[in-house]
Amino acid sequence: MADDETTRSPLRTLIVDDEPLAVERAQVICAGIAAVAVVGTASDGAAALRLTDALSPDLVLLDMTMPELDGLGVARLLAERDDAPAVIFVTAHDDFAVEAFDLEAIDYVLKPVASDRLERAIERAVARRGERRANSSEWLDELWVPHRSELLRIAVREVHRIDAERDYVRLHVEQGKDGSRSYLLLQTIAGLESRLDPSQFIRIHRSTILRKDRIRGLRHDGLGVWSAELENGEALRIGRTYLPGVKAMAGR
């Protein structure tokens, strides 16, 4: 019963925009939508993070372009949290859609915001909350990655290695007899790790996650240094922070 009541309750919503008139317009529109309850507003990215800590919103209506820490930066940091709020980007620019998609934003609403358009976006956020509660025991099973002029669906089971590259991760994906290909995804390695099934993947280094069934063995290189040997003969160094977890996987 408690879960049903939580699912039906309004989404606690934080509005983030550096334009006072845009904040006011969003507040007016939200006042007419029963599915949301505005709990606060912020005028910059740093304030958005502080208020998220203080208010624990379910949803953030987030402006894309703000001085210093912009909307994309805020969304990346929010995505690393255990109980990250849903994000709807509200922006005057239409050229950040792929980045928003990579960050799993609920929607991407262009200014000037129409009330019916924002209401549809919020309906999607409500539906997503229901899906998350219904599938709370499930892990990520697919990723959508930009490639040339399209978005490709990548099944997580086909990913055998993930490397961090600054604000991106590089996915190494099986391609049948053709070997493997790699794709860049705008996502932090910590954020992605939290959504991967730990029975299938293990982080061996601050910059590397491996699919467990691709690890052929562990090798002690001396002086406390260990490496993971892969099926293709490659050896990857295991970071000291992650060594206990890797040894535990091997029953050591």
Secondary structure, DSSP 8 states (H G I E B T S, - for coil): -HHHHHHHS-EEEEEE-S-HHHHHHHHHHHHT-TTEEEEEEESSHHHHHHHHHHH--SEEEEES--SSS-HHHHHHHHHTSTT--EEEEEES-SS-HHHHHHTT-SEEEESS--HHHHHHHHHHHHHHHHHHHHTTT----EEEEEETTEEEEEEGGGEEEEEEETTEEEEEEE-GGG-EEEEEEES-HHHHHTTS-TTTEEEEETTEEEEGGGEEEEEEEETTEEEEEETTS-EEE--TTTHHHHHHHTT-
